[in-house]
């Protein structure tokens, strides 16, 4: 199992709403990093491919709420 780390907050929100488990947020580096489980590497790779290709689809409301939650975690609110 390889963990995936990104500092891209919108990507992190999209991965979460698509079932990829967030392991934690590292605020000790700038920009902050989100660490995800790599337990389903094939699904993770497919989701990243969709995101990078501009083909990410999903529930806008869930995405927005998850994104705002991550931003609050980054700000320490």
N, C-alpha and C positions, 0 to 999 in steps of 0.2 A: 504494500500500500504506500503510494507516494502522495504526500500532501501537496496541495496547490496553494500558492501564495500570490495575492494580487493587491495592489494599492488602488485599483479601479473600483470605486464605491458603487457605481451603477452596475457593473458586472457582478460584484459581490451580491447585490440585492437580487439580481436576476438568477444567479445560481441558487440562492436560498429559496426563492419561490418555486424553483424547479427541483427541489428535493436534495440538494447537495448540503451536507451538514457543515455548518460553520464551527470550527474548533476554537477560534479565538481571534482577538484583535490585538495587534502589537502597536501600542502608541509610543513606544520608546524610540522609534525611528520615524524619519520624515521622508516621504509621506507615510502615514500609518499603513499597516498591512493587515489583510484579512487572510487567515489560514483556514483552508477547507480540507475535508476528508477526501482522500483519493481512493476510498474503498470500492467505488464503482468507476474505475478509470475510463472505461469506454463511454459511459454516459457523460462524464466530466469533459472528456475530449470532444464529444459531439456538441455539447452545449457551448463550449468555448469556440468551436468552429462556427456554429450558428451566430454567436455574438460578433465575432470578428468579421464575418461575412455580411453583416447587416441584415440577417434573417431571423433575429430573435423575436419570438412572438410570445404573448402571455397576457395575463390579466393585469391591466394597467393600474387598477386600484390596489391590488396586492403588491405590485412592484413599488408604487409610490409609498405605501405605508411601510414597507420593508426598508426602502431607501432612507426615509426620514428617521426610522429607528436606528439605522447604522450611523447616520450623520450625528444623531444625539449621542451615540456611544463614543464617537470620535471627539466630540466636544466635551464629554464628561458630564453631560446633563442628565 
